[in-house]
Amino acid sequence: MIISKQSAQAGGSLKIQRREGGSFLFESSGADGGTGTYLYPGLERAIRGEFRKGRLISGRYGKVTGAR
């Protein structure tokens, strides 16, 4: 799983939240809904999927392999 700021959809917005315990939530939203990546503390594992108002709707768990 590669995390990229290009993940934000064209015409949408990217919101980054630092969460309790050292985790992060990156949410991008556009006309067709929102996607996001939740980074666990340690920044080696993540869930990427659909988020609404900071809550995970559906997603896939993976290991972070890079960032750009």
Residue pairs with C-beta under 8 A, 6 or more apart in sequence:
1 37
1 46
1 48
1 62
1 63
1 64
1 65
2 64
2 65
2 66
2 67
2 68
3 26
3 37
3 39
3 46
3 64
3 66
3 67
3 68
4 67
4 68
5 14
5 68
6 68
7 14
7 26
7 28
7 35
7 37
8 14
8 28
8 30
9 28
9 29
9 30
9 32
9 35
10 30
11 30
11 31
12 28
12 29
12 30
12 31
13 28
13 29
13 30
14 26
14 27
14 28
15 26
15 27
15 28
15 29
16 24
16 25
16 26
16 27
17 24
17 25
17 27
17 54
18 24
19 25
21 41
22 41
22 42
23 38
23 39
23 40
23 41
24 38
24 39
24 43
25 36
25 37
25 38
25 39
25 51
25 54
26 36
26 37
26 38
26 39
27 34
27 35
27 36
27 51
27 54
28 34
28 35
28 36
33 50
33 52
34 50
34 51
34 52
35 48
35 49
35 50
35 51
36 48
36 49
36 50
36 51
37 46
37 47
37 48
38 46
38 47
38 48
38 51
38 56
38 59
39 45
39 46
39 64
40 46
43 64
44 63
44 64
45 61
45 62
45 63
45 64
46 61
46 62
46 63
46 64
47 56
47 59
47 60
47 61
47 62
48 59
48 60
48 62
49 56
49 57
49 58
49 59
49 60
50 56
50 57
50 58
50 59
51 57
51 59
